[in-house]
Amino acid sequence: RACKAPKQKKERDELYRCLKDAALYYYRNLNKPEANIALEFIKKRKLSMSTVTNFAIGYSLGWSDIVYHLSKLGYSLETMQKAGIVELKTDPNNPDQKLDPKNIKNYYDCYAKRLVFPIINSLGNVVGFSARLLEDANFAKYKNTAQTSVFDKSKLVFNINQVKKLKGNNELNEIIIVEGQMDVISLYQSGVKNAVACMGTALTGLHAKELKKFCDKVVVCFDGDGAG
């Protein structure tokens, strides 16, 4: 076990680097003309560019850009897949069969054509993404990173990194739990910086344990519908 730990740490650190570079790439995409649809959405939601920068919100331009970009930076296809950024395509002639995993052309961006929100843990590492569809389609509006060795939605809390900063500055009296990332971001822009959102579909004991590290007082502010 002692020999295994350094290897696991090395692999984890590689995933963190890969995820950070992916987040940076998505963020920089907002400067490109093809990102107009993302900028329109940001404008419609009345988000300032400083808020966009603060949360490192980005955009995925297409189905394969990120694969080639990360490959040029030296990341293996296996690392990208383990990070939950790319997925292997299935054979169109045989839906149950995956295509050759060694061919870069056989991978696609999990967040293609979506507004991308990096999920950052309390240590400041990008561990995954939540991505929002901007056009009407037969897909779920939001897509989160699948379970990986660094992303576990039953534990992760969106904006916990900012809450940690408030705690460090002695500016944290309570934590407000809201339903989604956009709720957190809108509140932050309005000056309410102590809001978070749980990554899972429900508040778990592990979420509560994470929040307890920073504050004893928690206010739950969910929507007034069935899910809330």
Disulfide bonds with the S-S distance in Angstrom:
none
